[in-house]
Amino acid sequence: MVNVTGLEDPISPCATEVSAILVSHGTLTDRVRLLIEIKYARKASDFKDIEKQVMEDSVAYLANTDSYDKILVFIYDDSSSSEHHDTTRRALIGIENVTDVIIASRPGRIPPRNQRP
């Protein structure tokens, strides 16, 4: 079980999008000072926006606090646009202090958002 010690206030001046969620893990954060940024890609074109948002967030969150040293990015791809995953992952890994990028696609058996009841 993950003990979540902090969640981003999406209205705070550092938040770039309401879909941005930041989580810090209690025992992990104490040693690694890891910030986990969670993004939600609703459509294929969101990937470029996410790259820009993470770049801006990395500066805003790491420059203004001593609480975090590293960022792990998790993206849930509801658009199932796997053709963008490698490009986005490489772009984000290139950002200083981003330690890893995990992209999970919507399973094919789950209908797209606009076709769900």
C-alpha positions in Angstrom: 0.0 0.0 0.0 1.3 3.4 -0.9 1.2 6.0 1.8 0.6 9.3 -0.1 1.9 12.2 1.9 1.2 15.0 -0.5 -1.1 15.9 -3.4 -0.8 18.9 -5.7 -3.5 21.6 -5.3 -4.5 22.0 -9.0 -5.3 25.6 -8.3 -1.8 26.4 -7.0 0.4 28.8 -9.1 2.8 25.9 -10.0 0.0 23.7 -11.5 0.0 23.9 -15.3 -3.2 21.8 -15.8 -5.9 20.4 -13.6 -5.0 17.0 -15.0 -1.6 17.3 -13.4 -1.4 15.3 -10.1 1.7 15.3 -8.0 2.3 12.6 -5.5 5.1 12.1 -3.0 5.6 8.7 -1.4 6.4 9.0 2.4 9.2 6.5 3.0 10.6 6.8 -0.6 10.5 10.6 -0.5 12.5 10.7 2.7 15.5 9.0 1.0 15.2 9.8 -2.6 13.1 13.1 -2.5 11.1 11.9 -5.5 8.2 13.7 -7.0 5.8 11.7 -9.1 4.0 13.7 -11.8 0.9 12.0 -13.2 -0.5 13.1 -16.5 -3.6 12.0 -18.5 -3.4 12.0 -22.3 -7.0 12.2 -23.7 -6.0 12.5 -27.3 -2.8 12.0 -29.4 -2.1 15.7 -29.6 -1.8 15.9 -25.7 1.7 14.4 -25.8 3.4 17.5 -27.0 1.5 19.6 -24.4 2.5 17.1 -21.7 6.2 17.4 -22.7 5.9 21.2 -22.4 4.1 21.0 -19.1 6.6 18.6 -17.5 9.5 20.9 -18.7 7.8 23.9 -17.0 6.9 21.9 -13.9 10.4 20.5 -13.5 11.7 24.1 -13.2 8.9 25.3 -11.0 8.8 22.4 -8.6 12.5 21.7 -8.2 13.7 25.3 -8.1 11.3 26.5 -5.5 11.7 23.7 -2.9 14.3 21.6 -1.1 11.8 18.8 -0.8 12.4 17.1 -4.1 15.5 16.3 -6.2 14.0 14.0 -8.9 10.8 13.6 -10.9 9.2 10.4 -12.2 6.6 11.0 -14.8 3.6 8.7 -15.2 1.3 9.2 -18.2 -2.0 7.4 -18.7 -2.7 7.3 -22.5 -6.5 7.1 -22.9 -6.1 7.7 -26.6 -4.0 4.5 -27.1 -1.6 6.5 -29.2 1.4 4.2 -28.7 3.2 5.8 -31.8 3.9 8.8 -29.6 5.2 7.0 -26.5 8.9 6.6 -27.6 9.2 10.2 -28.8 7.6 11.6 -25.6 9.6 9.3 -23.3 12.9 10.4 -25.0 12.0 14.1 -24.8 11.1 13.8 -21.1 14.1 11.7 -20.1 16.2 14.5 -21.6 14.9 16.9 -19.0 17.3 17.4 -16.1 16.2 15.6 -13.0 13.5 13.5 -14.7 14.6 10.0 -13.7 12.1 7.9 -15.6 8.9 8.1 -17.7 6.2 5.4 -17.6 3.5 5.5 -20.2 0.5 3.1 -19.8 -2.1 2.9 -22.6 -5.8 2.3 -22.2 -6.4 -1.4 -22.8 -7.9 -2.1 -26.2 -10.9 -3.8 -24.8 -12.0 -0.7 -23.0 -13.8 1.6 -25.5 -12.5 5.1 -26.1 -13.8 7.8 -23.6 -16.3 9.2 -26.1 -17.9 5.8 -26.6 -18.2 4.9 -22.9 -21.7 5.0 -21.2 
